Amino acid sequence: MIAARLRCARFTAEAYGWKEIDHQEKNRMVSFRRDGTRINVYYSKMTVGTCLKHPTKGFTQLFRRNVTEKMLEKIFNYPRVHTDRGYYVKSH
């Protein structure tokens, strides 16, 4: 199951033009970058973190828990998509 989630994240990222930049097997996390935005997928529990520059709030991190395959596709398509499943942290 975990291997399938990793394959899904990689396949979806590639389909939307994201480049894999890191894989931490111990933490079960894979990271991708495109246009200054980073997406971290914690595939053991399907938590997804996006690190991006918000137009008014500056650099922020947005985390979403229990992400489905369909939602993962939406996030890779538009990292700022609202899911009503997450929380954000402002970077200093």
SVG drawing of the C-alpha trace seen along z (x, -y; Angstrom):
<svg xmlns="http://www.w3.org/2000/svg" viewBox="-13 -41 30 43">
<polyline fill="none" stroke="black" stroke-width="0.4" points="0.0,0.0 2.8,-2.5 4.7,-1.7 1.6,-2.3 1.1,-5.7 4.7,-6.6 4.2,-5.5 1.0,-7.5 2.7,-10.7 5.5,-10.3 3.2,-9.6 0.9,-12.5 3.8,-14.9 5.4,-14.0 2.1,-14.3 1.9,-18.0 5.5,-18.8 7.0,-18.6 10.6,-17.5 11.4,-15.2 14.1,-16.8 14.2,-14.6 13.1,-11.2 13.5,-10.3 12.5,-6.7 12.9,-6.7 10.4,-9.5 8.3,-8.2 8.5,-11.6 9.1,-12.6 9.5,-16.2 8.9,-18.0 9.6,-21.5 8.2,-23.6 8.4,-27.4 9.6,-28.2 7.0,-26.0 7.8,-22.9 5.4,-20.0 6.2,-17.4 4.2,-14.2 4.3,-12.2 3.0,-9.1 2.6,-6.9 -0.5,-8.9 -1.0,-11.0 -0.2,-14.3 0.8,-16.9 2.7,-20.1 3.0,-22.9 5.7,-25.6 4.9,-28.7 4.9,-32.5 1.4,-33.8 0.6,-37.1 -0.3,-38.9 1.0,-36.7 4.6,-36.0 6.1,-32.6 3.8,-30.1 3.4,-26.3 0.0,-24.7 -0.5,-21.2 -3.4,-18.9 -4.1,-15.5 -5.7,-12.3 -5.3,-13.4 -7.0,-11.3 -5.6,-10.5 -8.1,-12.9 -7.2,-15.7 -3.5,-15.0 -4.0,-15.6 -5.8,-18.9 -2.9,-20.0 -0.3,-19.2 -2.4,-21.1 -2.9,-24.1 -0.9,-24.1 -3.1,-26.8 -6.3,-24.9 -8.6,-25.0 -9.4,-21.6 -11.0,-22.4 -8.7,-19.8 -5.6,-21.7 -3.8,-24.4 -1.1,-26.8 2.1,-28.0 3.7,-31.4 7.4,-31.3 9.4,-34.0"/>
</svg>
